[in-house]
């Protein structure tokens, strides 16, 4: 009586429609991102700055424990304490600005993708719409566009941020 095949049938259908990532597809996607190269570079700069500021906290603690406390230097203790407060605030402000940039780029890019998709659908033949279920078409369109938006606004930023933080942390650890 119910949906025959259930979850596994649905997953097999999803796997059949999954596109392979090729160089031509990657070039095509980067072509959409090219007009946004400056905001994307600015976003990368905020990621680098927040990662660099995040590495200051252990260095501040090192100076606090190794220098300020043993020498009982109250002035240095106050300065390091203020830095321990200022660094997370600066990181938070940078990440807020980064998210704002990311959201703006993602929304504008998704708008452009939706307009191009609508224009493409307008050129499709009547036969296509006769043989394609409306619900399936709408679901695919919404899910694909939302997936692209998620990839642009969250996934790419998180991957870059984590990668930069890991490399910078490793560099500081090896230096110390």
N, C-alpha and C positions, 0 to 999 in steps of 0.2 A: 503494500500500500504506500509506503513512504518513498522517499527519494532513493532510487536504486543505485547502489554503489557508494553512496554517501561521500564521506571525506576523501577516500582514496580516488574515486572517480574525479572529484573536483581537483585534487592535487595533480593527477595525471594530465588533466586539461590545462592547468596552469603551466606545468612543465613543457607541454607541447607548444605553448604560445610564448615561452620565454626566448628572448632574442640573445644570440651570442654577441659578446662584446668584440667588435672588430676595430681595426684602425680607421676604417672609413666611417663607422658609426661614431667613434671617438672624435674624429675630425668634425663630423657634422654637429655633435653636441657642443664642442668647443667653439664652433662657428656661432652658435646661439649665445655663448658666454662672452665672445669677443667684445661686443659693445660695452660690456660691464667690466672690462679689464682693470680700470682705475679703482672703482670701488672694491673689486676683488683683491687688488694689490694692497689697498688700504686695510682691508680686513686681515690680510696676511701679516701686515705690519703690526696690527693690534694683537694678533696671536703671538708674534715674536716678542713684543713688548711685555705682554702679560706673562709669558713663560719666563722671560728674563727677570721680571720683578718677583715672580714666584720663587726664583732661586736665591733671592736676597735674604729671605727669612732665615735659612740655616746659617748663612754667613753672619747675620746680625746676632743670632744666638751664640755663634762661636765667639764673636768679639765680646759679647756680654759675659759669657762664662770664663773665657780665657783672660780678658783684660779688665773689664769694668769692675766685676765683683772682687777679684783678688786684690786689685789696687785701690778699691773703695773710692773710685772716681765717680762722684755723684753726678757731675755734669755729663760725663759720658753715659752713665746709666740713664739719665733723663733723655738724652738724645737717642739712644738705642731703643728706649721704651716708646718714644714718639714714632720712630721708624717702624717698630713692630705694629703700631696702630695704622700708620700711613700707608704701608705697603699693601695690606689687604684692601684698604679703601681704594687705592689707585688701581689695583687689579680688578676690583668690582666695577669701577667706572669704565675701565677699558673693555671689560667683557660686556657691559651693558651697551657700549657704543658698537662693539663687534656684532652683537645680536641685532641691533638696530640696522646696521649695514647689511647684515645677512638677510634679514627679513625684507628689507627694501629691494635688494637684488633678486631674491627669490620670488617675491610678489610680482615684480615687473617682468621677470623672465617667464613666469608661469602665465601671466597675462598675454605675453607675446606668443607663447606656445598655444594657448587656447584660441587666440585669433587665427593663427596659422592653421590649426586643426579645424576650426569652423570653416575657413576658406576652402580647405581640402575637402571637407564633407559636402560643401556646396557644389563642388565639381564632380562628385561621385554620380554614377548612373542610377537610374530608378531601379534597375535590376539588383544593385547592391542592397538597397533598402528593402526590397521585396524579399530577398533571401536571408537577410540578417535580422535577428530579433531585436526589437527596440531596447528591451531591458538589458540584454547582453551588451549591446553597443554602448548604452549610457553607462553601464557599470565599468566597462573597459576604459572608456574615455575618462571618467572621473577617477578611477583607481590609478591609471597611468599618469595622469597629470598630478595627482596628489603624491604619488610615488616620486615623481621628478622633483616636486617641491620639497619633499622630505629629504631627498638626496642632496639637494642644493643647500637648503637652509640648516640642516642638522648634521647629516652624516659627513659631508666633506669638511665642514668646520671642525667637528669633533676629531676626525682622523688627523687633520693637520695640527690641531692643538695638541693632541696626545703625542704625536710624532715629534714635534718641536720640543715639547717639554721633556720627553725621554732623552732626546739627543743632547739637549742643554744640560740636563741633570747628570748624564754620563760624563759630559765634558768637564763640568765642575768637580765631580767626584774624582776623576782622573787627575785634574789639576791639583786638587788638594792632597 
